[in-house]
Amino acid sequence: MKILLKFTTIIALSLLPFSLLSQIKANYDESKVPSLALPDLFVSESGKIIQSADEWEDIRRPEIFQLFQQEVYGEIPKDFDKISFKLAQESLNPYPELAKLEEVDITVERNGNSHTMRINLFIPRVGKGPFPVILLINHRAKYPDGRLSEDEYWPVEELVKRGYATASFHAETVAPDNKDTYHNGIISNLYPEQIEKPDGLKALGAWGWGAMRAMDYFVQHPEIDSEKSAIVGHSRSGKSALWTSANDPRWAITYSNESGCGGAALSKRKYGETVQVINTSFPHWFNENFKKYNNNEESLPLDQHMLLSLIAPRALYVASAKGDQWADPKGEYLSLQIGSRVQTDIYQKNSSFETDFESISKPIHLENAGYHIREGKHSLKWEDWGIFLEFAAKILQ
Ligand code: GTR
């Protein structure tokens, strides 16, 4: 009987899709994490020791950026012929006393083709503008066509009460989150040459492109202070927010919530979600080159602390949840701890995380970087926002 049971379990397991099978095998045992050999932030490819902001910006930062573009996320194309903004009036403003609602259709044209995405922007009615702005990349909103919907993880009311303008867009109005149709947005419409390239644009980069177009709207808006801006993303959108900010220095603060593998967490730890698992479940997120590292993290010429380093000298915030081991909270913190050395050593913005991961008992908010870990599961909650806003207030106001 026991043997029969075992046998049926093996058959059942072998019928599971590969991604699920790998989740079952995910490592959650710290003693099985390989000893870490991470590429050095401060040694260039030619062996030069990087010591000054000029050396960082002229030599090492471009090298690291290029590695991520080529090996992980693909290029976010920056060129287009025309951008235009048109206000729509489709949704009822849920907070008419507190804020103005702008539903903006952003149309971008390139080589005779065009694509339109929708952002929803709330601007406080109380207080004196121009207002700092917080953008949420949203892959979970109810309407994939971008219409406004209530979202528990986008606390509009609280944000406008605190004096922020806030916007969000549905990721799907830029690129569908689907392995077969992800290119049926800006990629096919505007940048079709990216499709066949091994380092071409994929969904995470496309969503980042969308965030950059939202920023194009903010910079020309008289009621928005775009220099005081934060980009926020949870999970897959958190990965996207980090890569966006590496591409676009217009974001004053970057906040990734539980972004995990391919986001803030170190890949070489192979704890929770791994490169192979993410590339198998979501082959449309990262570029084709990244698949070379499936079950082969040792040969990655980079790790995610280097992605975080690209955001300096602008502020960076990383958050984790204890119940989200899939995203490897310790790997997210270590990556921030190491990546923030650029803030401290190159830009003299005191951001050294002295506390060991195991001893963290409260949020750590430093001059230009912050971290918190809360109880509970994978989600962007008011608790996360509330703690993040304390950090943001210090940076932006
Ligand atoms: C999971 C995925 C994670 C994370 C998450 C999410 O299934 O494995 O990398 O992105 O989805 O976006 O909620």
Boltz pocket constraint, residues with backbone or C-beta under 6 A from the ligand:
constraints:
  - pocket:
      binder: B
      contacts: [[A, 234], [A, 235], [A, 236], [A, 237], [A, 258], [A, 259], [A, 260], [A, 261], [A, 273], [A, 278], [A, 281]]
      max_distance: 6.0
